[in-house]
Amino acid sequence: MPRIAPAPAPESAGLFHRSYLLVTLGACALVFLAAFESMAVTTIMPLVSRELGGAALYALAFAGPLATGVIGMVAAGNWSDRRGPAGPLYASVALFVLGLLIAGTAGSMAALVAGRLVQGLGGGAMTVSLYVVVARVYPPVLHPRIFAAFSAAWVIPSLVGPFAAGLVAQLASWHWVFLGMVGLVVPALLMIVPAVRGLHGTTERKSTERKSTKRKSTERKSPKRESPDEGSPGDMSSAAPDRVRTPGGYGRLAWATLAALAVLGLNLSAEVPVAGGVLAAAAVAVALVAVRPLVPRGTLTARPGLPSVILTRGLASAAFFGAEVYLPYLLVERYVFPPTFAGLTLTGGALAWAAASAIQGRLGPRLNHRRAVRIGAGMVLGAVVLTLATTVLGWPAAVAIAGWVFAGGGMGLMYPRLSVMTLALSTKDTEGFNSSAMSIADSLGGALALAGTGIVFAVFTTTAASFAGVFALTAAIGVAAVVVAPRVARTSAGG
């Protein structure tokens, strides 16, 4: 009989107990490598574009993976719900490695972009697959700690990724920034394999339960037969805190593809000289229509509970990353910082993110989910407002730099809790769907914000006004996150 879960561990077991050690190390390694790749590419892309003569495809090299990542998220979520997370995890890592190989051996910018598209597809699917692995392998009491570890694994590459990538590109070649990671991704996956082998999806589990129910019913020769889907252990939808629509696999993939194309169109709309505004508005409308079937019902209207958890995640991503991209730019243009030093000013925010993630993981239920999310959203908004004030009033750059420490702390405080709440408000039937919805909110929130700030920055005629417009827009998004944040908790544990 196939193994349903790893051997039971004591209730006091931590992430590095022998029952979880390999999967903890492997999962964190995969998250670390995906984050490192993202940071490294940002550093080397100017060199790559110059060498391959691909300035026209520069933006697509970043927007493309984001778009295909949405498709990968939906595909992995649907696959995980039906068959368990093992298959999508293996496939996502294979696609990620294939993308690294294509990009690392590219002789033209078009080939490199193609590799980046495959990377995005695999990376998006890998994120969702790992979230479902967490739900199936770890007990709920360890969820805050493993998500805190994931957050740290994302933040650490921001400290070492740019420098390491630049060093590799300088001493060897930018090709090895891609190729060098191939040998690290495979061992990380192999550490997870024993834990995910035998994890079943909803379809397989219900099939087994139907057979068991039918056999027991026959043995008892009961005159009344209950439907195996009514009140069976595998069908928890009636007890689920939030019901979600789960359209068929092909339908969800079609909507995900449409949303990805809309995001891509919005990112490229600034390049259209005359009809750019019309294209941008149409892209936003299409993206909102397409994303509705991909997230829990009521997400766009901030319905309390799981829908607001997903929406808060998207708004927080939009406010934080929409502003962070322009902070080094502000320091270089307005305060004449050297580019290297301007980038290092974000280190404080990265360290604060990691520290806050660790702190909230240890606090556990002593800091309930709703309060953690409210405090985190307020910290992000406060940091963006400080940056806006620094820009408008001409305050010292140290004010914005110090403020960004609070932004990183806010993200570290609320991001793991939003992940925990998503799983707490999910059933076994919907873990994949809801995990993919959370990742989609991350991607679409950040993408829409970056596209919007790009358009705003181009509209104004002076540099000062452009920066002010960017931070005003992200502050408005931050206000929306603060407004929605209190609605995240309804029936979740610890909320």
C-alpha positions in Angstrom: 0.0 0.0 0.0 1.5 3.4 -0.9 2.8 5.6 1.8 0.5 8.6 2.4 2.8 10.7 4.5 6.3 10.6 6.2 6.7 8.7 9.4 5.0 10.4 12.3 7.2 12.8 14.3 6.8 14.0 17.9 4.6 17.0 18.3 7.6 18.9 19.6 9.7 18.1 16.5 11.1 21.1 14.6 12.0 21.8 11.0 15.3 19.9 11.3 13.9 16.8 13.0 15.1 13.7 11.1 11.5 13.3 9.7 11.7 16.7 8.0 15.4 17.4 7.7 15.9 16.5 4.0 12.7 18.1 2.8 13.4 21.3 4.7 16.9 21.6 3.3 15.8 20.7 -0.2 12.7 23.0 -0.3 14.7 25.9 1.1 17.5 25.2 -1.4 15.1 25.3 -4.3 13.6 28.6 -3.1 17.1 30.0 -2.6 18.2 29.1 -6.1 15.1 30.5 -7.8 15.6 33.8 -5.9 19.3 33.8 -6.6 18.6 33.4 -10.3 16.2 36.3 -10.2 18.6 38.6 -8.5 21.6 37.5 -10.6 19.8 38.1 -13.9 18.9 41.6 -12.9 22.6 42.3 -12.4 24.0 40.7 -15.6 21.2 41.6 -18.0 22.8 44.9 -19.2 26.0 43.0 -20.1 24.0 40.3 -21.8 21.9 42.8 -23.8 25.1 44.6 -24.9 26.9 41.4 -26.0 23.9 40.0 -27.8 22.6 43.2 -29.3 19.2 42.7 -27.8 18.2 46.1 -26.4 14.8 45.8 -28.0 14.1 42.6 -26.1 15.5 43.8 -22.7 12.1 44.4 -21.1 10.7 41.2 -22.4 13.5 39.3 -20.7 11.9 40.3 -17.4 8.2 40.5 -18.3 8.2 37.2 -20.1 9.0 34.9 -17.1 6.5 36.8 -15.0 3.8 36.1 -17.6 4.6 32.4 -18.2 5.0 32.0 -14.4 1.2 32.6 -14.0 0.5 29.8 -16.4 2.9 27.5 -14.5 1.2 28.4 -11.2 -2.3 27.5 -12.4 -1.1 24.3 -14.0 0.7 23.2 -10.9 -2.2 24.0 -8.6 -4.6 22.1 -10.7 -2.3 19.1 -11.1 -1.5 19.1 -7.3 -5.2 19.0 -6.4 -5.8 16.1 -8.7 -2.7 14.0 -8.4 -0.6 15.4 -5.5 2.4 17.6 -5.6 5.1 15.1 -6.6 4.4 15.2 -10.4 4.2 19.0 -10.7 7.3 19.4 -8.6 9.4 17.1 -10.8 8.0 18.7 -13.9 8.6 22.3 -12.7 12.2 21.6 -11.7 12.8 20.0 -15.1 11.4 23.0 -16.9 13.5 25.4 -14.7 16.6 23.4 -15.5 15.8 23.4 -19.2 15.3 27.1 -19.1 18.7 27.6 -17.5 20.3 25.4 -20.1 18.7 27.3 -23.0 19.6 30.7 -21.5 23.1 29.7 -20.6 23.9 28.5 -24.1 22.1 31.3 -25.9 23.9 32.9 -28.8 21.2 35.5 -29.5 18.8 37.6 -27.3 15.8 35.8 -28.8 17.2 32.5 -27.6 17.9 33.9 -24.2 14.4 35.3 -23.9 13.1 31.8 -24.9 15.1 30.3 -22.1 13.7 32.9 -19.7 10.1 32.1 -20.7 10.7 28.4 -19.9 12.4 29.4 -16.6 9.3 31.4 -15.7 7.0 28.5 -16.5 9.0 26.2 -14.3 9.6 28.7 -11.5 5.9 29.6 -11.1 4.9 25.9 -11.0 7.7 25.1 -8.5 6.5 27.8 -6.1 3.0 26.3 -6.0 4.2 22.8 -5.8 6.4 23.6 -2.8 3.5 25.2 -1.0 1.4 22.1 -1.4 4.3 19.9 -0.2 4.4 22.1 2.9 0.7 21.5 3.5 1.0 17.7 3.0 4.3 17.0 4.8 4.5 19.4 7.8 2.0 19.7 10.7 0.2 23.1 10.9 2.3 24.1 14.0 5.4 24.1 11.8 3.9 26.1 8.9 4.8 29.6 10.3 8.5 28.4 10.7 8.9 26.8 7.2 7.3 29.9 5.5 9.7 32.0 7.6 12.5 29.9 6.2 11.2 30.4 2.7 11.2 34.2 3.2 14.7 34.1 4.5 15.7 32.0 1.5 14.3 34.7 -0.8 16.0 37.6 1.1 19.5 36.2 1.4 20.1 36.2 -2.4 19.4 39.9 -2.4 22.5 40.3 -0.2 24.9 38.1 -2.2 23.2 37.5 -5.6 24.2 40.7 -7.4 27.8 40.7 -6.2 28.3 37.0 -6.9 26.7 37.2 -10.4 28.9 40.2 -11.3 32.0 38.4 -10.1 31.1 35.3 -12.2 30.4 37.4 -15.3 33.6 39.3 -14.8 35.9 36.3 -14.1 34.3 33.8 -16.4 31.2 34.6 -18.5 27.6 35.6 -17.9 26.7 32.2 -19.4 27.9 30.5 -16.2 25.4 32.5 -14.1 22.8 30.3 -15.7 24.7 27.1 -16.2 26.4 27.0 -12.8 23.0 26.6 -11.1 22.0 23.5 -13.0 24.3 21.4 -10.9 22.7 22.8 -7.7 19.0 22.5 -8.5 19.1 18.7 -9.1 20.6 17.7 -5.7 18.1 20.0 -4.0 15.2 18.2 -5.7 16.6 14.8 -4.8 16.5 15.7 -1.1 12.7 16.2 -1.4 11.9 13.1 -3.3 11.6 10.7 -0.3 9.1 13.0 1.4 6.8 13.6 -1.6 6.7 10.0 -2.9 3.3 8.7 -2.3 1.5 12.0 -1.6 -1.9 11.7 -3.3 -4.1 14.2 -4.9 -7.9 14.6 -4.5 -8.8 12.5 -7.4 -6.7 9.5 -6.3 -7.8 9.9 -2.7 -11.5 10.0 -3.5 -11.2 7.0 -5.7 -9.7 5.0 -2.9 -12.3 6.2 -0.5 -15.2 5.4 -2.8 -13.9 1.8 -3.1 -13.5 1.6 0.7 -17.0 3.0 1.3 -18.5 0.7 -1.3 -16.8 -2.4 0.2 -17.9 -1.5 3.7 -21.5 -0.8 2.5 -21.6 -4.2 0.8 -20.3 -6.0 3.8 -22.9 -4.4 6.1 -25.6 -4.9 3.5 -27.2 -1.7 4.6 -30.5 -0.9 2.9 -29.5 2.8 2.6 -26.4 3.7 0.7 -24.8 7.1 1.2 -22.9 8.8 -1.6 -19.2 8.4 -1.0 -18.8 12.1 -1.6 -21.2 13.1 1.1 -19.4 13.6 4.3 -16.5 11.4 3.4 -13.1 12.2 4.8 -11.9 13.2 1.3 -14.8 15.7 0.7 -14.3 18.5 3.2 -15.9 21.2 1.1 -18.9 21.4 3.4 -16.6 22.2 6.3 -14.3 24.4 4.4 -14.0 28.0 5.7 -14.2 29.3 2.2 -15.7 27.8 -0.9 -13.8 28.4 -4.2 -14.7 27.9 -7.8 -12.4 25.5 -9.4 -12.9 25.5 -13.2 -11.6 22.6 -15.2 -8.0 22.3 -16.0 -8.2 23.5 -19.6 -10.4 26.4 -18.6 -8.1 27.6 -15.8 -5.1 27.3 -18.2 -6.9 29.4 -20.8 -7.7 32.1 -18.2 -4.2 32.0 -16.9 -2.8 32.4 -20.5 -5.1 35.4 -21.1 -4.0 37.0 -17.8 -0.4 36.4 -18.7 -0.8 38.0 -22.1 -2.6 41.0 -20.5 0.2 41.5 -18.0 2.7 41.3 -20.8 0.7 43.7 -22.9 0.6 46.2 -20.0 4.3 46.0 -19.5 4.9 46.7 -23.2 2.2 49.4 -23.6 4.7 52.1 -22.7 6.6 51.3 -26.0 3.5 52.2 -28.1 3.8 55.9 -28.8 0.2 56.8 -29.7 -2.2 54.2 -28.4 -0.2 53.2 -25.4 -2.8 54.6 -22.9 -5.6 52.8 -24.6 -3.6 49.5 -24.7 -2.7 49.9 -21.0 -6.4 50.4 -20.0 -7.5 47.5 -22.1 -4.7 45.3 -20.6 -5.7 46.1 -17.1 -9.4 45.3 -17.8 -8.5 42.0 -19.5 -6.2 41.1 -16.6 -8.9 41.7 -14.0 -11.5 39.7 -16.0 -9.1 36.8 -16.6 -7.9 36.6 -13.0 -11.4 36.2 -11.5 -11.6 32.4 -12.2 -8.1 31.9 -10.9 -8.7 33.2 -7.4 -11.3 32.5 -4.7 -14.7 34.1 -5.2 -14.9 37.6 -3.7 -11.2 38.3 -4.0 -11.6 41.4 -6.1 -14.3 42.7 -3.7 -12.3 42.0 -0.6 -14.7 39.5 0.9 -13.6 38.6 4.5 -11.6 35.5 5.0 -9.5 33.8 2.3 -10.4 36.2 -0.5 -9.0 39.1 1.5 -5.9 37.1 2.3 -5.2 36.7 -1.4 -6.0 40.3 -2.2 -3.8 41.6 0.7 -0.9 39.5 -0.6 -1.3 41.1 -4.1 -1.6 44.6 -2.8 1.4 44.3 -0.5 3.5 42.9 -3.3 2.4 45.8 -5.6 3.2 48.5 -3.0 6.5 47.1 -1.9 8.1 46.0 -5.2 6.6 48.9 -7.1 8.4 51.3 -4.9 11.6 49.3 -4.3 12.6 49.2 -8.0 12.7 53.0 -8.0 14.5 53.6 -4.7 18.0 53.0 -6.1 17.1 55.0 -9.2 16.1 57.9 -7.0 19.4 57.7 -5.0 21.5 57.7 -8.2 19.5 60.5 -10.0 18.7 62.9 -7.1 21.4 62.2 -4.6 24.3 61.2 -6.9 24.9 57.9 -5.2 27.2 55.4 -7.1 25.1 52.7 -8.6 26.7 49.9 -6.5 26.1 51.8 -3.2 22.5 52.7 -4.3 21.7 49.0 -4.7 23.3 48.2 -1.3 20.9 50.6 0.4 18.3 47.9 0.0 20.3 45.6 2.1 18.7 47.0 5.3 15.3 46.1 4.0 16.4 42.6 3.1 17.9 42.0 6.5 14.8 43.4 8.2 12.6 41.0 6.1 14.6 38.0 7.2 14.7 39.1 10.8 10.9 39.8 11.0 10.2 36.5 9.3 12.2 34.7 12.0 10.6 36.7 14.8 7.0 36.0 13.7 7.8 32.3 13.3 8.9 32.1 16.9 6.1 34.2 18.3 3.5 31.7 16.8 0.0 32.2 18.2 1.2 34.9 20.6 0.9 37.2 17.7 -2.3 36.4 15.9 -2.5 36.4 12.1 -4.8 39.4 11.8 -2.6 41.7 14.0 0.6 40.6 12.2 -0.9 41.4 8.8 -2.2 44.8 9.9 1.1 45.8 11.4 3.0 44.6 8.4 0.8 46.5 5.9 1.1 49.6 8.0 4.9 49.4 8.1 5.1 49.0 4.3 2.7 52.0 3.8 4.7 54.1 6.3 8.0 53.4 4.5 6.6 54.3 1.1 5.1 57.5 2.5 8.5 58.4 4.0 10.1 57.8 0.6 7.5 60.0 -1.0 8.1 62.8 1.5 11.8 62.5 1.0 11.3 63.0 -2.7 8.9 65.9 -2.5 10.4 67.8 0.4 14.0 67.2 -0.4 14.8 65.4 2.9 18.2 63.6 3.3 18.5 60.3 1.5 19.0 58.6 4.9 15.3 59.1 5.7 14.2 57.0 2.8 17.0 54.4 3.3 16.0 54.0 7.0 12.3 53.9 6.1 13.0 51.0 3.8 14.1 48.9 6.8 10.5 49.2 8.1 9.2 48.2 4.7 11.3 45.0 4.7 10.2 44.3 8.3 6.6 44.7 7.4 6.9 42.2 4.5 8.7 39.7 6.7 6.0 40.0 9.3 3.0 39.5 7.1 4.1 37.4 4.2 4.6 34.1 6.1 1.3 34.7 8.0 -0.6 35.2 4.8 0.9 31.9 3.5 -0.1 30.1 6.8 -3.7 31.6 6.6 -4.0 30.4 3.0 -3.4 26.8 4.0 -5.5 27.1 7.2 -8.4 28.3 5.1 -8.0 25.5 2.5 -9.2 21.9 2.4 -7.2 19.1 0.9 -9.3 19.6 -2.3 -8.3 23.3 -2.6 -4.7 23.5 -1.3 -3.3 23.6 -4.9 -5.9 26.1 -6.1 -5.4 28.5 -3.2 -1.7 28.2 -3.2 -1.6 29.0 -6.9 -4.0 31.9 -6.3 -1.7 33.4 -3.7 1.3 33.1 -6.1 -0.7 34.6 -8.9 -1.6 37.6 -6.6 2.1 38.0 -6.0 3.0 38.0 -9.6 0.1 40.0 -11.0 0.2 42.5 -8.1 3.9 43.3 -8.7 3.6 43.2 -12.5 0.6 45.6 -12.6 2.3 48.0 -10.2 5.6 48.0 -12.1 3.8 48.6 -15.3 1.7 51.4 -13.7 4.8 53.1 -12.2 6.6 52.8 -15.5 3.8 54.7 -17.2 3.6 57.3 -14.5 7.3 57.9 -14.6 7.2 58.5 -18.3 4.2 60.9 -18.2 5.8 63.6 -16.1 8.3 66.0 -17.7 10.7 66.5 -14.7 12.6 63.8 -12.9 11.4 65.1 -9.5 7.8 64.9 -10.6 8.3 61.5 -12.1 9.6 60.0 -8.8 6.9 61.8 -6.8 4.3 60.3 -9.1 5.7 56.8 -8.7 5.8 56.9 -4.9 2.4 58.5 -4.8 0.9 55.6 -6.8 2.6 52.9 -4.7 1.5 54.8 -1.5 -2.1 54.7 -2.8 -1.7 50.9 -3.3 -0.3 50.7 0.2 -3.4 52.4 1.6 -5.6 49.8 -0.1 -3.5 47.1 1.5 -4.0 48.7 5.0 -7.8 48.9 4.4 -8.1 45.3 3.3 -5.8 43.8 5.9 -8.3 43.7 8.8 -10.6 41.6 6.7 -8.1 38.7 6.3 -9.2 36.8 9.5 -12.5 35.1 9.8 -12.2 31.5 10.9 -8.5 30.8 10.6 -6.5 29.4 13.4 -4.7 32.0 15.3 -6.6 34.8 13.7 
